[in-house]
Amino acid sequence: MLKQRTIASPVKTVGIGLHSGRKATLIIKPAPVNTGIQFVRIDTPEQAVVPATALSVCDTRLASVIQKDGTKVSTVEHLLSACAGLGLDNLLIEIDGEEVPIMDGSAASFLFLIESAGIAEQEGPRQFLVIKKPVEVREGDKLARLEPFFGFKLDFTIDFKHPAVDKTGQRFVVDFAEHAYRSEIGRARTFGFAHEVEALREMGLARGGSLDNAIVLDEHRILNNEELRYDDEFVRHKILDAIGDLYLIGHPIVGAYVAEKSGHALNNALLRKLLEDPSAYEISTFAENNAPTAYSQESQPLFF
């Protein structure tokens, strides 16, 4: 039986929030079986606990923000993406501010932190959410869909009218039976456009953004000195985001995700629609010998 996993020992990091520009300390700690992933706002008098769930999402403007009883944790998607990529089910994540640090704009720092602390197998069976029938949401020309598939696969198409994005590719498909999260997705950085920065900052967003934690483009080119980490880093980052957003369902997904121009809002709408239809999914456990290849112990180096 595939078992639940947590971090082997606590690990700590400090960084600034992409949108708030404020420094925050993050401590990732082990948690018991069936806890799920929970954030603890240690800067609040009551040490408020905010569960990382789809129904906790309260804002999706350029990031996924979760809340409980008015206490928020924002920009959770990159850290949750790393947790999904490493197959972690149970964590307590202490944070002394409202926003998860952006680090280098990818999931790479979180992968390194967690792997340096080690991963511990637990006694409870790992519970998977198996997609039983297609579920789809649309908004104009945007689309997000989950459909039955014995594994975990994402097919993402973006549509940014920019020379650098056109040149590098607007679509990427990743099947975790064949691709490794760490090497294929985890290092892809967030990106933004220079002409939008001032307007975003007036809205209270992107105040911590810089060339150190994002790919920044002007009308014609990439402004960063560092080269792209992947030829198609833009669309790969959208997949990184989607993996984090989907992990808010509370279980690893057995199914295929298809998206066209989707983002945090549509991803959350998709999960909410899925949860509204109990016939669209089931919660299952798997023995090692009948698990999807993407999640089996033998292929852990691939996905994890």
Buried (B, 14 or more C-beta within 10 A) or exposed (E): EBBBBBBBEEBEBEBBBBBBBBBBBBBBBBBEBEBBBBBBBEBBEEEBBBBBBBBBBBBBBBBBBBBBEEBBBBBBBBBBBBBBBBBBBBBBBBBBBBBBBBBBBBBBBBBBBBBEBEBBBBEBBBBBBBBBEEBEBEEEEBBBBBBBBBBBBBBBBBEBEBEBBEEBBBEBBBBBBBBBBBEBBBBBBBBBBEEBBEEBBEEEBBBBBBEBBBBBBEEEEBEBEEEBBBEBBBBBBBBBBBBBBBBBBBBBBBBBBBBBBBBBBBBBBBBBBBBEEEEBBEEBEBEEEEBBBBBBEEBBEBBB
